[in-house]
Amino acid sequence: MRRHLYMAALVAARGHPQLKGVYQRLRGRGKPAKVALAAVMRKLVVLMNHLLRESDFSLAK
């Protein structure tokens, strides 16, 4: 799971406007690239959790 999330974070840090901003802001503050990427990974998990919670998607169906 971590490997897939890492790859998604790499793509998001380059292409998604908001997540790219998070990555660049952290790098500008002197954080190492992997630390900034881990922050983007966490943001992706939070975003996925929000989308699942707010949608009409249910595993019980």
Biopython code that builds the backbone (N, CA, C, O; Angstrom):
import numpy as np
from Bio.PDB.StructureBuilder import StructureBuilder

atoms = [
    (1, "MET", "N", (0.822, -1.193, 0.000)),
    (1, "MET", "CA", (0.000, 0.000, 0.000)),
    (1, "MET", "C", (0.872, 1.265, 0.000)),
    (1, "MET", "O", (0.587, 2.235, -0.703)),
    (2, "ARG", "N", (1.927, 1.227, 0.797)),
    (2, "ARG", "CA", (2.781, 2.403, 0.906)),
    (2, "ARG", "C", (3.439, 2.737, -0.430)),
    (2, "ARG", "O", (3.591, 3.908, -0.780)),
    (3, "ARG", "N", (3.823, 1.719, -1.161)),
    (3, "ARG", "CA", (4.464, 1.937, -2.464)),
    (3, "ARG", "C", (3.517, 2.651, -3.426)),
    (3, "ARG", "O", (3.931, 3.555, -4.151)),
    (4, "HIS", "N", (2.257, 2.249, -3.434)),
    (4, "HIS", "CA", (1.275, 2.873, -4.317)),
    (4, "HIS", "C", (0.979, 4.310, -3.892)),
    (4, "HIS", "O", (0.835, 5.200, -4.729)),
    (5, "LEU", "N", (0.893, 4.516, -2.608)),
    (5, "LEU", "CA", (0.652, 5.864, -2.093)),
    (5, "LEU", "C", (1.834, 6.776, -2.404)),
    (5, "LEU", "O", (1.651, 7.952, -2.718)),
    (6, "TYR", "N", (3.036, 6.236, -2.318)),
    (6, "TYR", "CA", (4.244, 6.997, -2.642)),
    (6, "TYR", "C", (4.225, 7.446, -4.103)),
    (6, "TYR", "O", (4.519, 8.601, -4.411)),
    (7, "MET", "N", (3.877, 6.522, -4.994)),
    (7, "MET", "CA", (3.834, 6.873, -6.415)),
    (7, "MET", "C", (2.746, 7.911, -6.695)),
    (7, "MET", "O", (2.952, 8.837, -7.480)),
    (8, "ALA", "N", (1.592, 7.753, -6.053)),
    (8, "ALA", "CA", (0.509, 8.734, -6.223)),
    (8, "ALA", "C", (0.943, 10.104, -5.704)),
    (8, "ALA", "O", (0.605, 11.128, -6.298)),
    (9, "ALA", "N", (1.681, 10.127, -4.614)),
    (9, "ALA", "CA", (2.162, 11.391, -4.062)),
    (9, "ALA", "C", (3.183, 12.043, -4.982)),
    (9, "ALA", "O", (3.207, 13.267, -5.112)),
    (10, "LEU", "N", (4.023, 11.242, -5.619)),
    (10, "LEU", "CA", (4.988, 11.792, -6.580)),
    (10, "LEU", "C", (4.266, 12.502, -7.722)),
    (10, "LEU", "O", (4.621, 13.618, -8.100)),
    (11, "VAL", "N", (3.264, 11.846, -8.255)),
    (11, "VAL", "CA", (2.502, 12.432, -9.364)),
    (11, "VAL", "C", (1.756, 13.680, -8.890)),
    (11, "VAL", "O", (1.738, 14.698, -9.582)),
    (12, "ALA", "N", (1.142, 13.595, -7.710)),
    (12, "ALA", "CA", (0.374, 14.723, -7.182)),
    (12, "ALA", "C", (1.275, 15.918, -6.887)),
    (12, "ALA", "O", (0.877, 17.060, -7.117)),
    (13, "ALA", "N", (2.469, 15.673, -6.385)),
    (13, "ALA", "CA", (3.393, 16.765, -6.065)),
    (13, "ALA", "C", (3.862, 17.488, -7.319)),
    (13, "ALA", "O", (4.306, 18.634, -7.246)),
    (14, "ARG", "N", (3.768, 16.836, -8.456)),
    (14, "ARG", "CA", (4.167, 17.473, -9.711)),
    (14, "ARG", "C", (2.997, 18.093, -10.454)),
    (14, "ARG", "O", (3.171, 19.086, -11.160)),
    (15, "GLY", "N", (1.792, 17.516, -10.304)),
    (15, "GLY", "CA", (0.704, 17.931, -11.163)),
    (15, "GLY", "C", (-0.505, 18.561, -10.500)),
    (15, "GLY", "O", (-1.140, 19.433, -11.093)),
    (16, "HIS", "N", (-0.840, 18.150, -9.296)),
    (16, "HIS", "CA", (-2.032, 18.679, -8.627)),
    (16, "HIS", "C", (-1.700, 20.051, -8.039)),
    (16, "HIS", "O", (-0.770, 20.166, -7.241)),
    (17, "PRO", "N", (-2.445, 21.091, -8.419)),
    (17, "PRO", "CA", (-2.074, 22.453, -8.004)),
    (17, "PRO", "C", (-1.951, 22.639, -6.487)),
    (17, "PRO", "O", (-0.992, 23.258, -6.024)),
    (18, "GLN", "N", (-2.881, 22.127, -5.723)),
    (18, "GLN", "CA", (-2.842, 22.340, -4.267)),
    (18, "GLN", "C", (-1.749, 21.500, -3.616)),
    (18, "GLN", "O", (-1.012, 21.994, -2.762)),
    (19, "LEU", "N", (-1.641, 20.245, -4.010)),
    (19, "LEU", "CA", (-0.632, 19.381, -3.407)),
    (19, "LEU", "C", (0.775, 19.765, -3.862)),
    (19, "LEU", "O", (1.745, 19.584, -3.126)),
    (20, "LYS", "N", (0.874, 20.287, -5.060)),
    (20, "LYS", "CA", (2.158, 20.798, -5.542)),
    (20, "LYS", "C", (2.597, 21.975, -4.675)),
    (20, "LYS", "O", (3.775, 22.119, -4.347)),
    (21, "GLY", "N", (1.631, 22.808, -4.313)),
    (21, "GLY", "CA", (1.930, 23.946, -3.442)),
    (21, "GLY", "C", (2.396, 23.505, -2.065)),
    (21, "GLY", "O", (3.319, 24.093, -1.502)),
    (22, "VAL", "N", (1.763, 22.472, -1.519)),
    (22, "VAL", "CA", (2.174, 21.934, -0.215)),
    (22, "VAL", "C", (3.616, 21.442, -0.294)),
    (22, "VAL", "O", (4.436, 21.757, 0.568)),
    (23, "TYR", "N", (3.913, 20.679, -1.320)),
    (23, "TYR", "CA", (5.262, 20.123, -1.496)),
    (23, "TYR", "C", (6.295, 21.249, -1.637)),
    (23, "TYR", "O", (7.331, 21.235, -0.972)),
    (24, "GLN", "N", (6.006, 22.211, -2.496)),
    (24, "GLN", "CA", (6.956, 23.295, -2.734)),
    (24, "GLN", "C", (7.139, 24.170, -1.500)),
    (24, "GLN", "O", (8.246, 24.639, -1.233)),
    (25, "ARG", "N", (6.079, 24.392, -0.755)),
    (25, "ARG", "CA", (6.156, 25.197, 0.458)),
    (25, "ARG", "C", (7.064, 24.524, 1.496)),
    (25, "ARG", "O", (7.892, 25.181, 2.128)),
    (26, "LEU", "N", (6.900, 23.216, 1.660)),
    (26, "LEU", "CA", (7.737, 22.488, 2.615)),
    (26, "LEU", "C", (9.198, 22.449, 2.173)),
    (26, "LEU", "O", (10.107, 22.599, 2.988)),
    (27, "ARG", "N", (9.411, 22.246, 0.875)),
    (27, "ARG", "CA", (10.784, 22.252, 0.363)),
    (27, "ARG", "C", (11.417, 23.623, 0.535)),
    (27, "ARG", "O", (12.610, 23.732, 0.818)),
    (28, "GLY", "N", (10.613, 24.673, 0.363)),
    (28, "GLY", "CA", (11.122, 26.031, 0.553)),
    (28, "GLY", "C", (11.512, 26.326, 1.979)),
    (28, "GLY", "O", (12.365, 27.176, 2.233)),
    (29, "ARG", "N", (10.895, 25.630, 2.911)),
    (29, "ARG", "CA", (11.234, 25.784, 4.331)),
    (29, "ARG", "C", (12.444, 24.945, 4.732)),
    (29, "ARG", "O", (12.857, 24.953, 5.891)),
    (30, "GLY", "N", (13.006, 24.225, 3.768)),
    (30, "GLY", "CA", (14.207, 23.451, 4.048)),
    (30, "GLY", "C", (13.970, 22.003, 4.420)),
    (30, "GLY", "O", (14.898, 21.319, 4.851)),
    (31, "LYS", "N", (12.750, 21.521, 4.264)),
    (31, "LYS", "CA", (12.470, 20.116, 4.577)),
    (31, "LYS", "C", (13.065, 19.224, 3.487)),
    (31, "LYS", "O", (13.070, 19.595, 2.313)),
    (32, "PRO", "N", (13.563, 18.057, 3.871)),
    (32, "PRO", "CA", (14.055, 17.115, 2.851)),
    (32, "PRO", "C", (12.914, 16.662, 1.939)),
    (32, "PRO", "O", (11.742, 16.701, 2.313)),
    (33, "ALA", "N", (13.285, 16.237, 0.745)),
    (33, "ALA", "CA", (12.286, 15.854, -0.254)),
    (33, "ALA", "C", (11.391, 14.726, 0.243)),
    (33, "ALA", "O", (10.181, 14.754, 0.019)),
    (34, "LYS", "N", (11.964, 13.743, 0.909)),
    (34, "LYS", "CA", (11.157, 12.611, 1.378)),
    (34, "LYS", "C", (10.185, 13.021, 2.480)),
    (34, "LYS", "O", (9.087, 12.472, 2.570)),
    (35, "VAL", "N", (10.570, 13.968, 3.308)),
    (35, "VAL", "CA", (9.671, 14.456, 4.354)),
    (35, "VAL", "C", (8.501, 15.204, 3.725)),
    (35, "VAL", "O", (7.350, 15.021, 4.122)),
    (36, "ALA", "N", (8.804, 16.043, 2.748)),
    (36, "ALA", "CA", (7.749, 16.779, 2.053)),
    (36, "ALA", "C", (6.830, 15.819, 1.310)),
    (36, "ALA", "O", (5.618, 16.033, 1.264)),
    (37, "LEU", "N", (7.384, 14.781, 0.737)),
    (37, "LEU", "CA", (6.586, 13.796, 0.024)),
    (37, "LEU", "C", (5.709, 13.002, 0.995)),
    (37, "LEU", "O", (4.573, 12.661, 0.663)),
    (38, "ALA", "N", (6.216, 12.711, 2.171)),
    (38, "ALA", "CA", (5.416, 12.025, 3.195)),
    (38, "ALA", "C", (4.229, 12.893, 3.614)),
    (38, "ALA", "O", (3.149, 12.370, 3.892)),
    (39, "ALA", "N", (4.419, 14.201, 3.662)),
    (39, "ALA", "CA", (3.321, 15.113, 3.986)),
    (39, "ALA", "C", (2.261, 15.078, 2.884)),
    (39, "ALA", "O", (1.065, 15.116, 3.173)),
    (40, "VAL", "N", (2.689, 15.006, 1.640)),
    (40, "VAL", "CA", (1.740, 14.901, 0.527)),
    (40, "VAL", "C", (1.005, 13.565, 0.593)),
    (40, "VAL", "O", (-0.189, 13.500, 0.303)),
    (41, "MET", "N", (1.707, 12.506, 0.971)),
    (41, "MET", "CA", (1.061, 11.206, 1.128)),
    (41, "MET", "C", (-0.042, 11.284, 2.182)),
    (41, "MET", "O", (-1.137, 10.757, 1.985)),
    (42, "ARG", "N", (0.250, 11.934, 3.285)),
    (42, "ARG", "CA", (-0.744, 12.067, 4.343)),
    (42, "ARG", "C", (-1.945, 12.885, 3.860)),
    (42, "ARG", "O", (-3.093, 12.544, 4.145)),
    (43, "LYS", "N", (-1.670, 13.960, 3.132)),
    (43, "LYS", "CA", (-2.764, 14.765, 2.573)),
    (43, "LYS", "C", (-3.645, 13.921, 1.645)),
    (43, "LYS", "O", (-4.867, 14.070, 1.643)),
    (44, "LEU", "N", (-3.032, 13.047, 0.865)),
    (44, "LEU", "CA", (-3.802, 12.169, -0.018)),
    (44, "LEU", "C", (-4.693, 11.224, 0.783)),
    (44, "LEU", "O", (-5.845, 10.999, 0.412)),
    (45, "VAL", "N", (-4.174, 10.671, 1.872)),
    (45, "VAL", "CA", (-4.973, 9.778, 2.714)),
    (45, "VAL", "C", (-6.146, 10.528, 3.318)),
    (45, "VAL", "O", (-7.263, 10.012, 3.344)),
    (46, "VAL", "N", (-5.907, 11.733, 3.802)),
    (46, "VAL", "CA", (-6.984, 12.547, 4.381)),
    (46, "VAL", "C", (-8.029, 12.866, 3.317)),
    (46, "VAL", "O", (-9.229, 12.805, 3.585)),
    (47, "LEU", "N", (-7.580, 13.203, 2.122)),
    (47, "LEU", "CA", (-8.499, 13.507, 1.026)),
    (47, "LEU", "C", (-9.337, 12.287, 0.648)),
    (47, "LEU", "O", (-10.547, 12.399, 0.449)),
    (48, "MET", "N", (-8.695, 11.122, 0.549)),
    (48, "MET", "CA", (-9.446, 9.898, 0.224)),
    (48, "MET", "C", (-10.466, 9.574, 1.309)),
    (48, "MET", "O", (-11.592, 9.180, 1.006)),
    (49, "ASN", "N", (-10.082, 9.735, 2.558)),
    (49, "ASN", "CA", (-10.988, 9.479, 3.662)),
    (49, "ASN", "C", (-12.197, 10.412, 3.595)),
    (49, "ASN", "O", (-13.332, 9.987, 3.812)),
    (50, "HIS", "N", (-11.946, 11.669, 3.296)),
    (50, "HIS", "CA", (-13.034, 12.636, 3.180)),
    (50, "HIS", "C", (-13.977, 12.268, 2.032)),
    (50, "HIS", "O", (-15.197, 12.317, 2.184)),
    (51, "LEU", "N", (-13.407, 11.903, 0.890)),
    (51, "LEU", "CA", (-14.233, 11.549, -0.262)),
    (51, "LEU", "C", (-15.096, 10.316, 0.025)),
    (51, "LEU", "O", (-16.264, 10.270, -0.360)),
    (52, "LEU", "N", (-14.525, 9.331, 0.695)),
    (52, "LEU", "CA", (-15.297, 8.138, 1.036)),
    (52, "LEU", "C", (-16.389, 8.438, 2.058)),
    (52, "LEU", "O", (-17.496, 7.909, 1.959)),
    (53, "ARG", "N", (-16.082, 9.281, 3.032)),
    (53, "ARG", "CA", (-17.053, 9.615, 4.071)),
    (53, "ARG", "C", (-18.214, 10.435, 3.515)),
    (53, "ARG", "O", (-19.362, 10.240, 3.916)),
    (54, "GLU", "N", (-17.920, 11.349, 2.598)),
    (54, "GLU", "CA", (-18.942, 12.255, 2.083)),
    (54, "GLU", "C", (-19.735, 11.680, 0.906)),
    (54, "GLU", "O", (-20.792, 12.203, 0.554)),
    (55, "SER", "N", (-19.231, 10.622, 0.308)),
    (55, "SER", "CA", (-19.936, 10.079, -0.855)),
    (55, "SER", "C", (-21.034, 9.127, -0.397)),
    (55, "SER", "O", (-21.182, 8.851, 0.794)),
    (56, "ASP", "N", (-21.782, 8.642, -1.343)),
    (56, "ASP", "CA", (-22.865, 7.712, -1.066)),
    (56, "ASP", "C", (-22.374, 6.269, -1.164)),
    (56, "ASP", "O", (-23.171, 5.332, -1.188)),
    (57, "PHE", "N", (-21.074, 6.106, -1.218)),
    (57, "PHE", "CA", (-20.450, 4.805, -1.359)),
    (57, "PHE", "C", (-20.582, 4.016, -0.056)),
    (57, "PHE", "O", (-20.331, 4.541, 1.029)),
    (58, "SER", "N", (-20.976, 2.766, -0.178)),
    (58, "SER", "CA", (-21.107, 1.938, 1.007)),
    (58, "SER", "C", (-20.613, 0.535, 0.691)),
    (58, "SER", "O", (-20.951, -0.018, -0.356)),
    (59, "LEU", "N", (-19.821, -0.044, 1.580)),
    (59, "LEU", "CA", (-19.328, -1.398, 1.404)),
    (59, "LEU", "C", (-20.384, -2.435, 1.755)),
    (59, "LEU", "O", (-20.244, -3.609, 1.410)),
    (60, "ALA", "N", (-21.436, -2.007, 2.436)),
    (60, "ALA", "CA", (-22.480, -2.937, 2.893)),
    (60, "ALA", "C", (-23.431, -3.335, 1.763)),
    (60, "ALA", "O", (-24.227, -4.258, 1.937)),
    (61, "LYS", "N", (-23.369, -2.673, 0.629)),
    (61, "LYS", "CA", (-24.298, -2.975, -0.463)),
    (61, "LYS", "C", (-24.017, -4.299, -1.101)),
    (61, "LYS", "O", (-24.714, -4.694, -2.035)),
]
sb = StructureBuilder()
sb.init_structure("model")
sb.init_model(0)
sb.init_chain("A")
sb.init_seg("    ")
for serial, (resi, resn, name, xyz) in enumerate(atoms, 1):
    if name == "N":
        sb.init_residue(resn, " ", resi, " ")
    sb.init_atom(name, np.array(xyz, "f"), 0.0, 1.0, " ", f" {name:<3s}", serial, name[0])
structure = sb.get_structure()
